[in-house]
Amino acid sequence: MSWKDQNYVRPLNTNFYLLKPLQMPTSWYNEGAGGCELRHTGQNYRIRTFSGRRNLLPGHPLHFRFRLLITPFKPIDPPRQWATRFYHNYEPIETIREQGANVINIHHANVLNPYINYPFLSVEKLKNYIDQAHAEDLKVKIYYTVRELSNRAPEVFALRSLGDDVLAYGPGGGSSWMQEHLGANYIAGWYVPSLRDAAIINSGTSRWHNYYLEGLEWLVKNVGIDGIYIDDVAFDRVVMKRVRRILDRGRPGALIDLHSANQFNVRDGFANSANLYLEHFPFLDRLWFGEYFDYDSQPDFWMVEVAGIPFGLMGEMLEGGGNPWRGMVFGMTGRMPRVLETREMWKLWDSFGMQDSQMIGYWVPDCPVKTDREDVLATVYTKESEAMVALANWSEETVSVDLSVDWDVLGLNPENTVIESKPITGFQSRARFDPGERIPVEGKKGWMLWLHPR
């Protein structure tokens, strides 16, 4: 739920928030007298929103607007999660295919997409690469969004003539090129010294979004991109719906994945990334949350702020590769080539037949496998007469757990079942357990256990 009134202007996000922060709604905020309370009684939650005492004056209307986002937006799609395997780097097609990936994210600052958010200056190379990928049945997505714009864009000086309509006003500084050519009153963004690519921050919602969308449609039609990789969202829900429409119309099966750095800090306005971008979630395919996220946090943090599952999305981990044991409790891995062990996990999925399994998370009351410790959680991936169980320890200590198994649900006979772990480099060694045997789980680690008939 979000509260706004007629004075709402989309603020800048990420590191630039304090240069153009949120304008509090005059009606609800009431100079700090307004607020919100969440009350929990039994199975019911009640939200009470108030504006506080105030004097109403003739000719001064107040607009008490709010938006409800009813979650989940859609069911999660675990089979698609197992089948869509990202490689987040520009490398030869053959190298990527041999690693087992099938979707390539082309970031900016490379030969195919050198200049941030302006991929139109190297389209011949980009198209040749995409054509090669398509010939090998791989998809290619590119970094292309709105938040900042390369100084290589020929439109820069035309945009500069529009005041702060498209390019935000700010303290200036940054690269020597911007200081020499723009003078002052702009915000310096990303800079790649080797390419002399200096970015200028956009002002937020503006007419540039129409240009951006036309550019996206041109890339779909003429270059054949299979989607976009968004590095934090600097446009609103209406623009995201138009993005989704363009991709679905021009490239059925195209993907949108969203990366975000943790913005819960003073510089970024203490904004939780999931909350900040929730309005976009119905139109996304994958999350990558993200830089500066604390994967030592408790399971509730993972569920609400990282995994996307309550909202109908799944994702991968980023910061330091995440925690691979805890990640699989939520169906997440790291991304290749940042986390090389991911390819070994993919091989295990294929050996087990993960795409034919049903995911039953620890949060489901009747999950057929549970442990006898609250800090060791189990998620089950079940198939006919076999199952894979992801175990993860949220404590610092090595503990042993007893698995409580509903054998009937799994379609297994405990007297004829073996529990084993397949060796995965950097993840687990080979081991074998009998039903009823206590299983040791190292602190902050876990297992992927395969239950099957002897």
Beta strands, then each sheet from edge to edge (+ up, - down):
strand 1: 2-4
strand 2: 35-41
strand 3: 44-50
strand 4: 65-67
strand 5: 86-87
strand 6: 103-106
strand 7: 139-143
strand 8: 148-150
strand 9: 188-192
strand 10: 197-201
strand 11: 227-231
strand 12: 255-260
strand 13: 286-289
strand 14: 315-316
strand 15: 358-360
strand 16: 369-371
strand 17: 376-383
strand 18: 386-393
strand 19: 399-401
strand 20: 403-405
strand 21: 417-421
strand 22: 431-433
strand 23: 439-441
strand 24: 446-453
sheet 1: 1+ 4-
sheet 2: 2+ 3-
sheet 3: 5+ 6+ 7+ 11+ 12+ 13+ 14+
sheet 4: 8+ 10- 9+
sheet 5: 15+ 17- 18+ 24- 21+ 22-
sheet 6: 16+ 20-
sheet 7: 19+ 23-
end
